[in-house]
Amino acid sequence: MDVKPVTEIKTKPVPTLPDAQTVTEVEHYTDRLFRFRCSRPQSLRFRSGEFVMIGLMGDNGKPLLRAYSIASPSWDEELEFYSIKVPDGPLTSKLQHIKAGDEIILRPKPVGTLVLDALLPGKRLWFFATGTGIAPFASLMRDPDTFERYEEVIMMHTCRDVAELEYGRHLVESLPDDPLIGEFIGDKLKYYPTTTREAFPRQGRITDNLASGKVFADLGLGIDKLDPATDRGMICGSLAFNLDMKEILEGWGLNEGANSEPAEYVVEKAFVD
Ligand SMILES: Cc1cc2nc3c(=O)[nH]c(=O)nc-3n(C[C@H](O)[C@H](O)[C@H](O)COP(=O)(O)OP(=O)(O)OC[C@H]3O[C@@H](n4cnc5c(N)ncnc54)[C@H](O)[C@@H]3O)c2cc1C
């Protein structure tokens, strides 16, 4: 009888996605929002606040990639992302179903303007975010460098409903007790969450709370506007929000900066409308 030697029997290799990373944790907040963590490529170096392209393999066998802010700080061993779930969204209609152990695609080429290096030195740093626009600030709020460069950091975040604030609230409230960065933060971080549709102790749009001076009074800052000599801003929200914010900050004399030319504020879209 002709018996084939065992060495000739080959197992089919398990296909691995290009730039694959393994999901380690998934947490859902609402039917529109979730966060997940994944392994980090050893070679990936990034500055807190930058974004990368991530995604899944599409039905056509081609990678389906979208821009995502890295929500974890640059020192973290893993990567964290905070995501919308768009019901008919090509990527997020699938991405929202990922589980620990699944693979995602991550192109390790971080870019972006929401970085500390794109701002001139100052005393007070403002983060202005709507919705998932808090993601880059979730990274920057966990970076010791942020608190070494600024005496005071103010996180303004606005969502429609209270449940949509949960990711940011939990993060901010856990930071002072964080064994790694709690000591850098001390009492420097101030948090100003508001809702626009549901009752909440603080309500209203970021732009309205700045223009009316309410946020300055509520936080007892003793100012009535941002000062280009001392205040620095980072903006991340919808296009309309970003434009309204730029108008307010420019009206107070702050200029837009970039990696190549640092100035008083920087802005990035949280998504493309
Ligand atoms: C620089 C940059 C950074 C980004 N970072 C993030 C991030 O950290 N987290 C994240 O969830 N998304 C982020 N996005 C948006 C992301 O790239 C995708 O648009 C989103 O994941 C939806 O993908 P999709 O294929 O399901 O739908 P898409 O076809 O991409 O979007 C469909 C529609 O959904 C709406 N939409 C998309 N994203 C959002 C959002 N985040 N919030 C509210 N409405 C949205 C828009 O109206 C859009 O036209 C970022 C976009 C840019 C440009």
The ligand as a Tripos MOL2 file, in Angstrom:
@<TRIPOS>MOLECULE
LIG
   53    58     1     0     0
SMALL
NO_CHARGES

@<TRIPOS>ATOM
      1 C1         -9.4740   62.9730   12.0750 C.3       1 LIG1
      2 C2        -10.6770   62.0860   12.3940 C.ar      1 LIG1
      3 C3        -10.7020   61.3930   13.6070 C.ar      1 LIG1
      4 C4        -11.8010   60.5840   13.9310 C.ar      1 LIG1
      5 N1        -11.8320   59.9450   15.1360 N.ar      1 LIG1
      6 C5        -12.9250   59.2140   15.4890 C.ar      1 LIG1
      7 C6        -13.0230   58.5930   16.7650 C.ar      1 LIG1
      8 O1        -12.1060   58.6690   17.5950 O.2       1 LIG1
      9 N2        -14.1610   57.9140   17.0520 N.ar      1 LIG1
     10 C7        -15.1880   57.7960   16.1550 C.ar      1 LIG1
     11 O2        -16.2030   57.1700   16.4820 O.2       1 LIG1
     12 N3        -15.1190   58.3570   14.9420 N.ar      1 LIG1
     13 C8        -14.0130   59.0480   14.5840 C.ar      1 LIG1
     14 N4        -13.9370   59.6060   13.3280 N.ar      1 LIG1
     15 C9        -15.0040   59.2860   12.3550 C.3       1 LIG1
     16 C10       -14.6620   57.9330   11.6770 C.3       1 LIG1
     17 O3        -13.5880   58.1290   10.7960 O.3       1 LIG1
     18 C11       -15.8600   57.3060   10.9230 C.3       1 LIG1
     19 O4        -16.5350   58.2710   10.1980 O.3       1 LIG1
     20 C12       -16.8260   56.6210   11.8650 C.3       1 LIG1
     21 O5        -16.1600   55.5370   12.4860 O.3       1 LIG1
     22 C13       -18.0350   56.0440   11.1410 C.3       1 LIG1
     23 O6        -17.5890   55.1580   10.1370 O.3       1 LIG1
     24 P1        -18.6430   54.4290    9.2010 P.3       1 LIG1
     25 O7        -17.8940   53.7950    8.0570 O.co2     1 LIG1
     26 O8        -19.5040   53.5180   10.0170 O.co2     1 LIG1
     27 O9        -19.5800   55.6040    8.6400 O.3       1 LIG1
     28 P2        -19.1260   56.8510    7.7390 P.3       1 LIG1
     29 O10       -19.5610   56.6060    6.3320 O.co2     1 LIG1
     30 O11       -17.6810   57.1640    7.9560 O.co2     1 LIG1
     31 O12       -19.9890   58.0050    8.3910 O.3       1 LIG1
     32 C14       -21.3870   58.0880    8.1270 C.3       1 LIG1
     33 C15       -21.9490   59.3260    8.7740 C.3       1 LIG1
     34 O13       -22.0120   59.1260   10.1880 O.3       1 LIG1
     35 C16       -21.7690   60.3370   10.8830 C.3       1 LIG1
     36 N5        -20.5990   60.1070   11.7910 N.ar      1 LIG1
     37 C17       -19.4310   59.4800   11.4920 C.ar      1 LIG1
     38 N6        -18.6050   59.4600   12.5520 N.ar      1 LIG1
     39 C18       -19.2700   60.0860   13.5490 C.ar      1 LIG1
     40 C19       -18.9280   60.3890   14.8940 C.ar      1 LIG1
     41 N7        -17.7370   60.0310   15.4270 N.pl3     1 LIG1
     42 N8        -19.8280   61.0540   15.6560 N.ar      1 LIG1
     43 C20       -21.0350   61.4160   15.1340 C.ar      1 LIG1
     44 N9        -21.4030   61.1570   13.8600 N.ar      1 LIG1
     45 C21       -20.5360   60.5020   13.0740 C.ar      1 LIG1
     46 C22       -21.4770   61.4000    9.8340 C.3       1 LIG1
     47 O14       -22.6620   62.1220    9.5700 O.3       1 LIG1
     48 C23       -21.0900   60.5980    8.6240 C.3       1 LIG1
     49 O15       -21.3730   61.2680    7.4260 O.3       1 LIG1
     50 C24       -12.8540   60.4330   12.9910 C.ar      1 LIG1
     51 C25       -12.8050   61.1090   11.7560 C.ar      1 LIG1
     52 C26       -11.7450   61.9370   11.4690 C.ar      1 LIG1
     53 C27       -11.7330   62.6710   10.1460 C.3       1 LIG1
@<TRIPOS>BOND
     1     1     2 1
     2     2     3 ar
     3     2    52 ar
     4     3     4 ar
     5     4     5 ar
     6     4    50 ar
     7     5     6 ar
     8     6     7 ar
     9     6    13 1
    10     7     8 2
    11     7     9 ar
    12     9    10 ar
    13    10    11 2
    14    10    12 ar
    15    12    13 ar
    16    13    14 ar
    17    14    15 1
    18    14    50 ar
    19    15    16 1
    20    16    17 1
    21    16    18 1
    22    18    19 1
    23    18    20 1
    24    20    21 1
    25    20    22 1
    26    22    23 1
    27    23    24 1
    28    24    25 2
    29    24    26 1
    30    24    27 1
    31    27    28 1
    32    28    29 2
    33    28    30 1
    34    28    31 1
    35    31    32 1
    36    32    33 1
    37    33    34 1
    38    33    48 1
    39    34    35 1
    40    35    36 1
    41    35    46 1
    42    36    37 ar
    43    36    45 ar
    44    37    38 ar
    45    38    39 ar
    46    39    40 ar
    47    39    45 ar
    48    40    41 1
    49    40    42 ar
    50    42    43 ar
    51    43    44 ar
    52    44    45 ar
    53    46    47 1
    54    46    48 1
    55    48    49 1
    56    50    51 ar
    57    51    52 ar
    58    52    53 1
@<TRIPOS>SUBSTRUCTURE
     1 LIG1         1 GROUP 0 **** ****
